[in-house]
Each structure stands twice: as structure tokens, then as C-alpha cells.
Amino acid sequence: MLSNFSLCIPKGKKILLKGKSETGKSTLFKILLGFEKLSEGSVYYMRKTLNPQVAWQVRKEVAYVSQDTDLGEGSVKDLLEEIRSYRPNRKKIRL
């Protein structure tokens, strides 16, 4: 459960969000990506209040890898090359 949480990430910066289990990290991303709703408070992305259209924009620009993700076998480089092979990702992923 998140309480009194505020986060501002400068454009172009990357962050790693870590903490103890059950502290709200996954919930934060699920809310930002529009998969869960807030019980109270507000979320803003690029100075816009989160709504379904903004959530689609977030999904195009934010990467979220769940801790439960099975990446399969092989090297990380092979995995990234496979992801990059999809046309929408070609310009987004630099190897």
C-alpha cells in the first residue's frame, strides 16, 4: 500500500525502484499502466492526469518487467535482439 508517495523522474532518466516485498512497487506500475485504479489521490504523467488515453501513452514509453517474468533461456543480448526485431521496437532499443 502506498501512502504519501510522490515521484518525479526527469525526462530521459532511468530509475530502478526497489524495496521490500508488498510495499507497492508493482501496484505503482500497474496503476501507471492503467491496469489498476487508484482508491484515492491522483497520478500524473507528463503533466496530464492519468486516464485511459494517457495510460496508452505510458505503455508506449515506459518499460515494466515484472519480477515474475520468465525470460526463457539464452543470453540477455539474444533476448534484446529478439525484442528489437519487432518493427515498433527497432528505433527504441539500442544495443
Gaussian input, Z-matrix of N, CA and C with variables (Angstrom, degrees):
# hf/3-21g

backbone

0 1
 N
 C     1     B1
 C     2     B2     1     A1
 N     3     B3     2     A2     1     D1
 C     4     B4     3     A3     2     D2
 C     5     B5     4     A4     3     D3
 N     6     B6     5     A5     4     D4
 C     7     B7     6     A6     5     D5
 C     8     B8     7     A7     6     D6
 N     9     B9     8     A8     7     D7
 C    10    B10     9     A9     8     D8
 C    11    B11    10    A10     9     D9
 N    12    B12    11    A11    10    D10
 C    13    B13    12    A12    11    D11
 C    14    B14    13    A13    12    D12
 N    15    B15    14    A14    13    D13
 C    16    B16    15    A15    14    D14
 C    17    B17    16    A16    15    D15
 N    18    B18    17    A17    16    D16
 C    19    B19    18    A18    17    D17
 C    20    B20    19    A19    18    D18
 N    21    B21    20    A20    19    D19
 C    22    B22    21    A21    20    D20
 C    23    B23    22    A22    21    D21
 N    24    B24    23    A23    22    D22
 C    25    B25    24    A24    23    D23
 C    26    B26    25    A25    24    D24
 N    27    B27    26    A26    25    D25
 C    28    B28    27    A27    26    D26
 C    29    B29    28    A28    27    D27
 N    30    B30    29    A29    28    D28
 C    31    B31    30    A30    29    D29
 C    32    B32    31    A31    30    D30
 N    33    B33    32    A32    31    D31
 C    34    B34    33    A33    32    D32
 C    35    B35    34    A34    33    D33
 N    36    B36    35    A35    34    D34
 C    37    B37    36    A36    35    D35
 C    38    B38    37    A37    36    D36
 N    39    B39    38    A38    37    D37
 C    40    B40    39    A39    38    D38
 C    41    B41    40    A40    39    D39
 N    42    B42    41    A41    40    D40
 C    43    B43    42    A42    41    D41
 C    44    B44    43    A43    42    D42
 N    45    B45    44    A44    43    D43
 C    46    B46    45    A45    44    D44
 C    47    B47    46    A46    45    D45
 N    48    B48    47    A47    46    D46
 C    49    B49    48    A48    47    D47
 C    50    B50    49    A49    48    D48
 N    51    B51    50    A50    49    D49
 C    52    B52    51    A51    50    D50
 C    53    B53    52    A52    51    D51
 N    54    B54    53    A53    52    D52
 C    55    B55    54    A54    53    D53
 C    56    B56    55    A55    54    D54
 N    57    B57    56    A56    55    D55
 C    58    B58    57    A57    56    D56
 C    59    B59    58    A58    57    D57
 N    60    B60    59    A59    58    D58
 C    61    B61    60    A60    59    D59
 C    62    B62    61    A61    60    D60
 N    63    B63    62    A62    61    D61
 C    64    B64    63    A63    62    D62
 C    65    B65    64    A64    63    D63
 N    66    B66    65    A65    64    D64
 C    67    B67    66    A66    65    D65
 C    68    B68    67    A67    66    D66
 N    69    B69    68    A68    67    D67
 C    70    B70    69    A69    68    D68
 C    71    B71    70    A70    69    D69
 N    72    B72    71    A71    70    D70
 C    73    B73    72    A72    71    D71
 C    74    B74    73    A73    72    D72
 N    75    B75    74    A74    73    D73
 C    76    B76    75    A75    74    D74
 C    77    B77    76    A76    75    D75
 N    78    B78    77    A77    76    D76
 C    79    B79    78    A78    77    D77
 C    80    B80    79    A79    78    D78
 N    81    B81    80    A80    79    D79
 C    82    B82    81    A81    80    D80
 C    83    B83    82    A82    81    D81
 N    84    B84    83    A83    82    D82
 C    85    B85    84    A84    83    D83
 C    86    B86    85    A85    84    D84
 N    87    B87    86    A86    85    D85
 C    88    B88    87    A87    86    D86
 C    89    B89    88    A88    87    D87
 N    90    B90    89    A89    88    D88
 C    91    B91    90    A90    89    D89
 C    92    B92    91    A91    90    D90
 N    93    B93    92    A92    91    D91
 C    94    B94    93    A93    92    D92
 C    95    B95    94    A94    93    D93
 N    96    B96    95    A95    94    D94
 C    97    B97    96    A96    95    D95
 C    98    B98    97    A97    96    D96
 N    99    B99    98    A98    97    D97
 C   100   B100    99    A99    98    D98
 C   101   B101   100   A100    99    D99
 N   102   B102   101   A101   100   D100
 C   103   B103   102   A102   101   D101
 C   104   B104   103   A103   102   D102
 N   105   B105   104   A104   103   D103
 C   106   B106   105   A105   104   D104
 C   107   B107   106   A106   105   D105
 N   108   B108   107   A107   106   D106
 C   109   B109   108   A108   107   D107
 C   110   B110   109   A109   108   D108
 N   111   B111   110   A110   109   D109
 C   112   B112   111   A111   110   D110
 C   113   B113   112   A112   111   D111
 N   114   B114   113   A113   112   D112
 C   115   B115   114   A114   113   D113
 C   116   B116   115   A115   114   D114
 N   117   B117   116   A116   115   D115
 C   118   B118   117   A117   116   D116
 C   119   B119   118   A118   117   D117
 N   120   B120   119   A119   118   D118
 C   121   B121   120   A120   119   D119
 C   122   B122   121   A121   120   D120
 N   123   B123   122   A122   121   D121
 C   124   B124   123   A123   122   D122
 C   125   B125   124   A124   123   D123
 N   126   B126   125   A125   124   D124
 C   127   B127   126   A126   125   D125
 C   128   B128   127   A127   126   D126
 N   129   B129   128   A128   127   D127
 C   130   B130   129   A129   128   D128
 C   131   B131   130   A130   129   D129
 N   132   B132   131   A131   130   D130
 C   133   B133   132   A132   131   D131
 C   134   B134   133   A133   132   D132
 N   135   B135   134   A134   133   D133
 C   136   B136   135   A135   134   D134
 C   137   B137   136   A136   135   D135
 N   138   B138   137   A137   136   D136
 C   139   B139   138   A138   137   D137
 C   140   B140   139   A139   138   D138
 N   141   B141   140   A140   139   D139
 C   142   B142   141   A141   140   D140
 C   143   B143   142   A142   141   D141
 N   144   B144   143   A143   142   D142
 C   145   B145   144   A144   143   D143
 C   146   B146   145   A145   144   D144
 N   147   B147   146   A146   145   D145
 C   148   B148   147   A147   146   D146
 C   149   B149   148   A148   147   D147
 N   150   B150   149   A149   148   D148
 C   151   B151   150   A150   149   D149
 C   152   B152   151   A151   150   D150
 N   153   B153   152   A152   151   D151
 C   154   B154   153   A153   152   D152
 C   155   B155   154   A154   153   D153
 N   156   B156   155   A155   154   D154
 C   157   B157   156   A156   155   D155
 C   158   B158   157   A157   156   D156
 N   159   B159   158   A158   157   D157
 C   160   B160   159   A159   158   D158
 C   161   B161   160   A160   159   D159
 N   162   B162   161   A161   160   D160
 C   163   B163   162   A162   161   D161
 C   164   B164   163   A163   162   D162
 N   165   B165   164   A164   163   D163
 C   166   B166   165   A165   164   D164
 C   167   B167   166   A166   165   D165
 N   168   B168   167   A167   166   D166
 C   169   B169   168   A168   167   D167
 C   170   B170   169   A169   168   D168
 N   171   B171   170   A170   169   D169
 C   172   B172   171   A171   170   D170
 C   173   B173   172   A172   171   D171
 N   174   B174   173   A173   172   D172
 C   175   B175   174   A174   173   D173
 C   176   B176   175   A175   174   D174
 N   177   B177   176   A176   175   D175
 C   178   B178   177   A177   176   D176
 C   179   B179   178   A178   177   D177
 N   180   B180   179   A179   178   D178
 C   181   B181   180   A180   179   D179
 C   182   B182   181   A181   180   D180
 N   183   B183   182   A182   181   D181
 C   184   B184   183   A183   182   D182
 C   185   B185   184   A184   183   D183
 N   186   B186   185   A185   184   D184
 C   187   B187   186   A186   185   D185
 C   188   B188   187   A187   186   D186
 N   189   B189   188   A188   187   D187
 C   190   B190   189   A189   188   D188
 C   191   B191   190   A190   189   D189
 N   192   B192   191   A191   190   D190
 C   193   B193   192   A192   191   D191
 C   194   B194   193   A193   192   D192
 N   195   B195   194   A194   193   D193
 C   196   B196   195   A195   194   D194
 C   197   B197   196   A196   195   D195
 N   198   B198   197   A197   196   D196
 C   199   B199   198   A198   197   D197
 C   200   B200   199   A199   198   D198
 N   201   B201   200   A200   199   D199
 C   202   B202   201   A201   200   D200
 C   203   B203   202   A202   201   D201
 N   204   B204   203   A203   202   D202
 C   205   B205   204   A204   203   D203
 C   206   B206   205   A205   204   D204
 N   207   B207   206   A206   205   D205
 C   208   B208   207   A207   206   D206
 C   209   B209   208   A208   207   D207
 N   210   B210   209   A209   208   D208
 C   211   B211   210   A210   209   D209
 C   212   B212   211   A211   210   D210
 N   213   B213   212   A212   211   D211
 C   214   B214   213   A213   212   D212
 C   215   B215   214   A214   213   D213
 N   216   B216   215   A215   214   D214
 C   217   B217   216   A216   215   D215
 C   218   B218   217   A217   216   D216
 N   219   B219   218   A218   217   D217
 C   220   B220   219   A219   218   D218
 C   221   B221   220   A220   219   D219
 N   222   B222   221   A221   220   D220
 C   223   B223   222   A222   221   D221
 C   224   B224   223   A223   222   D222
 N   225   B225   224   A224   223   D223
 C   226   B226   225   A225   224   D224
 C   227   B227   226   A226   225   D225
 N   228   B228   227   A227   226   D226
 C   229   B229   228   A228   227   D227
 C   230   B230   229   A229   228   D228
 N   231   B231   230   A230   229   D229
 C   232   B232   231   A231   230   D230
 C   233   B233   232   A232   231   D231
 N   234   B234   233   A233   232   D232
 C   235   B235   234   A234   233   D233
 C   236   B236   235   A235   234   D234
 N   237   B237   236   A236   235   D235
 C   238   B238   237   A237   236   D236
 C   239   B239   238   A238   237   D237
 N   240   B240   239   A239   238   D238
 C   241   B241   240   A240   239   D239
 C   242   B242   241   A241   240   D240
 N   243   B243   242   A242   241   D241
 C   244   B244   243   A243   242   D242
 C   245   B245   244   A244   243   D243
 N   246   B246   245   A245   244   D244
 C   247   B247   246   A246   245   D245
 C   248   B248   247   A247   246   D246
 N   249   B249   248   A248   247   D247
 C   250   B250   249   A249   248   D248
 C   251   B251   250   A250   249   D249
 N   252   B252   251   A251   250   D250
 C   253   B253   252   A252   251   D251
 C   254   B254   253   A253   252   D252
 N   255   B255   254   A254   253   D253
 C   256   B256   255   A255   254   D254
 C   257   B257   256   A256   255   D255
 N   258   B258   257   A257   256   D256
 C   259   B259   258   A258   257   D257
 C   260   B260   259   A259   258   D258
 N   261   B261   260   A260   259   D259
 C   262   B262   261   A261   260   D260
 C   263   B263   262   A262   261   D261
 N   264   B264   263   A263   262   D262
 C   265   B265   264   A264   263   D263
 C   266   B266   265   A265   264   D264
 N   267   B267   266   A266   265   D265
 C   268   B268   267   A267   266   D266
 C   269   B269   268   A268   267   D267
 N   270   B270   269   A269   268   D268
 C   271   B271   270   A270   269   D269
 C   272   B272   271   A271   270   D270
 N   273   B273   272   A272   271   D271
 C   274   B274   273   A273   272   D272
 C   275   B275   274   A274   273   D273
 N   276   B276   275   A275   274   D274
 C   277   B277   276   A276   275   D275
 C   278   B278   277   A277   276   D276
 N   279   B279   278   A278   277   D277
 C   280   B280   279   A279   278   D278
 C   281   B281   280   A280   279   D279
 N   282   B282   281   A281   280   D280
 C   283   B283   282   A282   281   D281
 C   284   B284   283   A283   282   D282

   B1=1.4518
   B2=1.5148
   B3=1.3006
   B4=1.4591
   B5=1.5133
   B6=1.3212
   B7=1.4501
   B8=1.5233
   B9=1.3251
   B10=1.4638
   B11=1.5218
   B12=1.3269
   B13=1.4544
   B14=1.5109
   B15=1.3216
   B16=1.4534
   B17=1.5196
   B18=1.3344
   B19=1.4610
   B20=1.5162
   B21=1.3081
   B22=1.4582
   B23=1.5248
   B24=1.3253
   B25=1.4613
   B26=1.5198
   B27=1.3325
   B28=1.4620
   B29=1.5317
   B30=1.3201
   B31=1.4585
   B32=1.5307
   B33=1.3251
   B34=1.4548
   B35=1.5188
   B36=1.3206
   B37=1.4621
   B38=1.5170
   B39=1.3102
   B40=1.4593
   B41=1.5119
   B42=1.3253
   B43=1.4546
   B44=1.5165
   B45=1.2911
   B46=1.4574
   B47=1.5136
   B48=1.3046
   B49=1.4552
   B50=1.5134
   B51=1.3178
   B52=1.4600
   B53=1.5166
   B54=1.3131
   B55=1.4516
   B56=1.5100
   B57=1.2979
   B58=1.4552
   B59=1.5188
   B60=1.3156
   B61=1.4553
   B62=1.5267
   B63=1.3442
   B64=1.4728
   B65=1.5280
   B66=1.3414
   B67=1.4645
   B68=1.5236
   B69=1.3562
   B70=1.4584
   B71=1.5168
   B72=1.3167
   B73=1.4668
   B74=1.5338
   B75=1.3177
   B76=1.4648
   B77=1.5209
   B78=1.3120
   B79=1.4681
   B80=1.5219
   B81=1.3179
   B82=1.4629
   B83=1.5253
   B84=1.3218
   B85=1.4576
   B86=1.5242
   B87=1.3069
   B88=1.4700
   B89=1.5241
   B90=1.3103
   B91=1.4688
   B92=1.5220
   B93=1.3243
   B94=1.4605
   B95=1.5277
   B96=1.3256
   B97=1.4612
   B98=1.5274
   B99=1.3391
   B100=1.4559
   B101=1.5179
   B102=1.3361
   B103=1.4592
   B104=1.5230
   B105=1.3065
   B106=1.4648
   B107=1.5185
   B108=1.3221
   B109=1.4647
   B110=1.5183
   B111=1.3129
   B112=1.4626
   B113=1.5209
   B114=1.3091
   B115=1.4614
   B116=1.5358
   B117=1.3186
   B118=1.4707
   B119=1.5168
   B120=1.3064
   B121=1.4542
   B122=1.5118
   B123=1.3165
   B124=1.4634
   B125=1.5160
   B126=1.3297
   B127=1.4541
   B128=1.5181
   B129=1.3185
   B130=1.4530
   B131=1.5219
   B132=1.3211
   B133=1.4578
   B134=1.5159
   B135=1.3076
   B136=1.4644
   B137=1.5300
   B138=1.3213
   B139=1.4679
   B140=1.5255
   B141=1.3359
   B142=1.4608
   B143=1.5199
   B144=1.3313
   B145=1.4563
   B146=1.5269
   B147=1.3111
   B148=1.4520
   B149=1.5243
   B150=1.3181
   B151=1.4604
   B152=1.5276
   B153=1.3220
   B154=1.4683
   B155=1.5330
   B156=1.3284
   B157=1.4625
   B158=1.5257
   B159=1.3109
   B160=1.4660
   B161=1.5268
   B162=1.3338
   B163=1.4709
   B164=1.5265
   B165=1.3369
   B166=1.4662
   B167=1.5178
   B168=1.3108
   B169=1.4679
   B170=1.5190
   B171=1.3291
   B172=1.4604
   B173=1.5215
   B174=1.3160
   B175=1.4766
   B176=1.5139
   B177=1.3241
   B178=1.4641
   B179=1.5266
   B180=1.3241
   B181=1.4609
   B182=1.5277
   B183=1.3247
   B184=1.4623
   B185=1.5212
   B186=1.3133
   B187=1.4613
   B188=1.5256
   B189=1.3176
   B190=1.4582
   B191=1.5144
   B192=1.3229
   B193=1.4543
   B194=1.5160
   B195=1.3139
   B196=1.4568
   B197=1.5108
   B198=1.3096
   B199=1.4549
   B200=1.5197
   B201=1.3250
   B202=1.4632
   B203=1.5255
   B204=1.3069
   B205=1.4511
   B206=1.5236
   B207=1.3389
   B208=1.4581
   B209=1.5226
   B210=1.3131
   B211=1.4566
   B212=1.5209
   B213=1.3131
   B214=1.4534
   B215=1.5120
   B216=1.3195
   B217=1.4618
   B218=1.5154
   B219=1.3172
   B220=1.4578
   B221=1.5100
   B222=1.3164
   B223=1.4606
   B224=1.5268
   B225=1.3054
   B226=1.4670
   B227=1.5257
   B228=1.3383
   B229=1.4668
   B230=1.5300
   B231=1.3424
   B232=1.4652
   B233=1.5302
   B234=1.3170
   B235=1.4642
   B236=1.5288
   B237=1.3346
   B238=1.4666
   B239=1.5229
   B240=1.3282
   B241=1.4632
   B242=1.5290
   B243=1.3289
   B244=1.4636
   B245=1.5254
   B246=1.3316
   B247=1.4647
   B248=1.5185
   B249=1.3209
   B250=1.4653
   B251=1.5291
   B252=1.3224
   B253=1.4580
   B254=1.5331
   B255=1.3244
   B256=1.4609
   B257=1.5215
   B258=1.3053
   B259=1.4612
   B260=1.5279
   B261=1.3539
   B262=1.4743
   B263=1.5260
   B264=1.3276
   B265=1.4634
   B266=1.5203
   B267=1.3141
   B268=1.4682
   B269=1.5152
   B270=1.3171
   B271=1.4605
   B272=1.5195
   B273=1.3398
   B274=1.4546
   B275=1.5088
   B276=1.3214
   B277=1.4561
   B278=1.5138
   B279=1.3230
   B280=1.4614
   B281=1.5117
   B282=1.2915
   B283=1.4671
   B284=1.5020
   A1=108.95
   A2=116.45
   A3=121.69
   A4=109.47
   A5=115.12
   A6=120.21
   A7=108.25
   A8=116.56
   A9=121.71
   A10=111.11
   A11=116.63
   A12=122.33
   A13=110.07
   A14=116.46
   A15=121.95
   A16=107.91
   A17=116.50
   A18=121.01
   A19=108.98
   A20=116.28
   A21=121.77
   A22=106.92
   A23=116.42
   A24=121.46
   A25=107.52
   A26=117.98
   A27=119.70
   A28=111.50
   A29=116.09
   A30=122.01
   A31=110.02
   A32=115.07
   A33=120.63
   A34=115.15
   A35=117.21
   A36=120.97
   A37=110.23
   A38=116.15
   A39=122.59
   A40=107.67
   A41=115.56
   A42=119.60
   A43=109.88
   A44=115.03
   A45=122.73
   A46=105.61
   A47=115.88
   A48=121.23
   A49=107.84
   A50=116.62
   A51=119.15
   A52=109.70
   A53=114.91
   A54=120.77
   A55=109.60
   A56=115.55
   A57=120.73
   A58=110.83
   A59=114.99
   A60=121.85
   A61=110.44
   A62=114.85
   A63=121.80
   A64=114.34
   A65=117.71
   A66=119.33
   A67=113.37
   A68=117.02
   A69=119.54
   A70=115.98
   A71=118.50
   A72=120.45
   A73=111.79
   A74=116.76
   A75=120.46
   A76=110.93
   A77=116.95
   A78=121.22
   A79=110.36
   A80=117.59
   A81=121.42
   A82=110.46
   A83=117.41
   A84=120.07
   A85=111.90
   A86=117.69
   A87=120.08
   A88=110.66
   A89=116.77
   A90=120.89
   A91=109.72
   A92=117.29
   A93=121.87
   A94=111.47
   A95=117.11
   A96=121.50
   A97=112.61
   A98=117.29
   A99=121.75
   A100=114.71
   A101=117.95
   A102=121.08
   A103=112.51
   A104=117.70
   A105=122.65
   A106=108.08
   A107=116.01
   A108=120.93
   A109=110.16
   A110=114.66
   A111=121.15
   A112=110.39
   A113=115.84
   A114=118.83
   A115=109.64
   A116=115.67
   A117=120.94
   A118=108.78
   A119=116.80
   A120=121.52
   A121=112.48
   A122=116.47
   A123=122.46
   A124=110.40
   A125=115.07
   A126=122.35
   A127=107.25
   A128=115.88
   A129=121.88
   A130=108.78
   A131=115.31
   A132=121.32
   A133=107.05
   A134=115.95
   A135=121.96
   A136=110.32
   A137=115.34
   A138=124.50
   A139=113.62
   A140=117.70
   A141=121.71
   A142=108.34
   A143=116.22
   A144=120.79
   A145=108.79
   A146=116.09
   A147=121.07
   A148=110.99
   A149=116.19
   A150=124.51
   A151=105.92
   A152=119.89
   A153=119.63
   A154=114.48
   A155=118.00
   A156=120.32
   A157=111.30
   A158=116.65
   A159=120.72
   A160=109.89
   A161=117.37
   A162=120.34
   A163=110.26
   A164=118.47
   A165=120.46
   A166=110.48
   A167=117.48
   A168=120.91
   A169=109.66
   A170=116.98
   A171=121.42
   A172=110.00
   A173=117.02
   A174=121.20
   A175=112.38
   A176=117.05
   A177=121.03
   A178=111.78
   A179=117.57
   A180=121.07
   A181=115.39
   A182=117.77
   A183=121.32
   A184=109.45
   A185=115.60
   A186=120.29
   A187=108.82
   A188=115.24
   A189=121.54
   A190=107.96
   A191=116.47
   A192=121.56
   A193=107.09
   A194=115.79
   A195=121.25
   A196=110.70
   A197=116.27
   A198=120.34
   A199=111.56
   A200=117.70
   A201=122.14
   A202=112.39
   A203=118.82
   A204=121.84
   A205=111.49
   A206=115.24
   A207=121.04
   A208=106.88
   A209=116.58
   A210=120.83
   A211=112.96
   A212=117.26
   A213=120.18
   A214=111.48
   A215=114.35
   A216=119.58
   A217=110.31
   A218=116.25
   A219=121.40
   A220=110.78
   A221=114.60
   A222=119.89
   A223=110.93
   A224=115.51
   A225=120.95
   A226=109.23
   A227=116.41
   A228=120.17
   A229=110.31
   A230=117.96
   A231=120.75
   A232=110.81
   A233=116.28
   A234=120.57
   A235=110.39
   A236=116.85
   A237=120.35
   A238=111.30
   A239=117.35
   A240=119.94
   A241=110.94
   A242=116.78
   A243=119.80
   A244=110.44
   A245=117.03
   A246=120.82
   A247=110.18
   A248=116.88
   A249=122.15
   A250=111.60
   A251=118.15
   A252=121.08
   A253=112.50
   A254=118.12
   A255=120.65
   A256=109.09
   A257=116.03
   A258=122.13
   A259=114.90
   A260=120.42
   A261=118.67
   A262=113.48
   A263=117.68
   A264=120.71
   A265=113.94
   A266=118.92
   A267=121.54
   A268=113.75
   A269=117.62
   A270=120.54
   A271=112.84
   A272=116.82
   A273=120.71
   A274=113.73
   A275=117.44
   A276=120.59
   A277=109.28
   A278=115.44
   A279=121.27
   A280=108.61
   A281=117.29
   A282=121.36
   A283=111.04
   D1=128.43
   D2=177.72
   D3=-92.82
   D4=140.73
   D5=178.67
   D6=-144.82
   D7=131.38
   D8=179.67
   D9=52.16
   D10=49.41
   D11=-176.99
   D12=-105.06
   D13=134.58
   D14=176.50
   D15=-142.91
   D16=137.37
   D17=-178.89
   D18=-147.04
   D19=130.51
   D20=175.64
   D21=-128.33
   D22=121.29
   D23=-178.90
   D24=-110.62
   D25=119.85
   D26=179.00
   D27=-61.14
   D28=145.39
   D29=-179.49
   D30=-53.81
   D31=133.91
   D32=177.45
   D33=86.21
   D34=-6.19
   D35=-179.64
   D36=-90.66
   D37=154.29
   D38=176.20
   D39=-117.25
   D40=146.24
   D41=178.19
   D42=-131.70
   D43=158.78
   D44=171.42
   D45=-118.86
   D46=122.25
   D47=179.96
   D48=-102.14
   D49=116.85
   D50=-179.40
   D51=-135.64
   D52=157.87
   D53=-179.92
   D54=172.66
   D55=178.18
   D56=-179.69
   D57=-64.51
   D58=158.40
   D59=177.99
   D60=-60.29
   D61=144.91
   D62=176.68
   D63=67.60
   D64=27.81
   D65=178.31
   D66=-101.19
   D67=-3.46
   D68=174.23
   D69=109.78
   D70=6.24
   D71=-178.52
   D72=-61.46
   D73=-52.39
   D74=179.80
   D75=-65.25
   D76=-39.09
   D77=178.79
   D78=-60.69
   D79=-40.83
   D80=178.47
   D81=-56.63
   D82=-47.64
   D83=-179.44
   D84=-69.86
   D85=-37.50
   D86=177.78
   D87=-62.21
   D88=-37.87
   D89=176.95
   D90=-67.96
   D91=-47.89
   D92=-178.72
   D93=-60.42
   D94=-36.41
   D95=-179.74
   D96=-84.79
   D97=-1.39
   D98=176.05
   D99=83.02
   D100=16.94
   D101=-179.75
   D102=-91.74
   D103=-15.27
   D104=175.79
   D105=-137.12
   D106=154.19
   D107=179.47
   D108=-103.68
   D109=152.00
   D110=175.80
   D111=-73.91
   D112=144.45
   D113=172.73
   D114=-85.04
   D115=-26.56
   D116=174.65
   D117=-164.02
   D118=165.57
   D119=179.60
   D120=88.16
   D121=-169.25
   D122=-176.48
   D123=-139.30
   D124=152.57
   D125=173.60
   D126=-126.09
   D127=134.24
   D128=178.10
   D129=-121.56
   D130=142.38
   D131=174.34
   D132=-132.91
   D133=122.17
   D134=-177.13
   D135=54.02
   D136=42.66
   D137=178.63
   D138=65.75
   D139=15.74
   D140=177.44
   D141=-113.09
   D142=137.83
   D143=176.37
   D144=-64.62
   D145=135.54
   D146=-178.78
   D147=-62.57
   D148=126.30
   D149=174.69
   D150=-146.43
   D151=176.91
   D152=-177.38
   D153=-56.28
   D154=-38.93
   D155=179.49
   D156=-67.35
   D157=-41.26
   D158=178.64
   D159=-67.40
   D160=-37.14
   D161=178.08
   D162=-60.69
   D163=-37.93
   D164=176.83
   D165=-64.42
   D166=-38.29
   D167=176.94
   D168=-63.50
   D169=-43.83
   D170=178.50
   D171=-58.40
   D172=-44.32
   D173=-178.10
   D174=-61.71
   D175=-27.65
   D176=178.36
   D177=-79.44
   D178=-22.17
   D179=-170.21
   D180=-115.60
   D181=-13.46
   D182=-174.32
   D183=-118.24
   D184=135.37
   D185=176.71
   D186=-102.30
   D187=131.75
   D188=176.83
   D189=-131.28
   D190=122.48
   D191=176.82
   D192=-115.64
   D193=114.59
   D194=-179.91
   D195=-67.10
   D196=150.10
   D197=177.83
   D198=-67.28
   D199=-14.60
   D200=-179.56
   D201=-95.13
   D202=2.79
   D203=-175.28
   D204=-68.41
   D205=130.81
   D206=175.27
   D207=-95.37
   D208=110.17
   D209=-177.44
   D210=-85.65
   D211=-2.75
   D212=179.76
   D213=79.43
   D214=-163.05
   D215=-179.19
   D216=-105.18
   D217=158.67
   D218=178.64
   D219=115.14
   D220=179.78
   D221=-177.49
   D222=-81.72
   D223=158.54
   D224=176.49
   D225=-62.14
   D226=-38.80
   D227=179.72
   D228=-60.43
   D229=-43.61
   D230=178.55
   D231=-61.98
   D232=-41.23
   D233=178.94
   D234=-62.21
   D235=-46.73
   D236=-179.76
   D237=-64.64
   D238=-37.66
   D239=177.56
   D240=-64.32
   D241=-38.06
   D242=177.36
   D243=-64.87
   D244=-45.97
   D245=178.89
   D246=-61.34
   D247=-42.07
   D248=-178.80
   D249=-66.81
   D250=-23.95
   D251=-177.45
   D252=-66.51
   D253=-19.83
   D254=177.15
   D255=-76.11
   D256=129.22
   D257=-173.06
   D258=-46.53
   D259=-46.94
   D260=-178.12
   D261=-63.29
   D262=-19.40
   D263=-175.41
   D264=-96.95
   D265=-8.78
   D266=-172.35
   D267=-55.89
   D268=-42.46
   D269=-177.40
   D270=-87.81
   D271=-11.20
   D272=-175.03
   D273=-89.27
   D274=-28.03
   D275=-174.66
   D276=-111.85
   D277=118.68
   D278=177.48
   D279=-102.39
   D280=127.45
   D281=178.18
   D282=-100.66

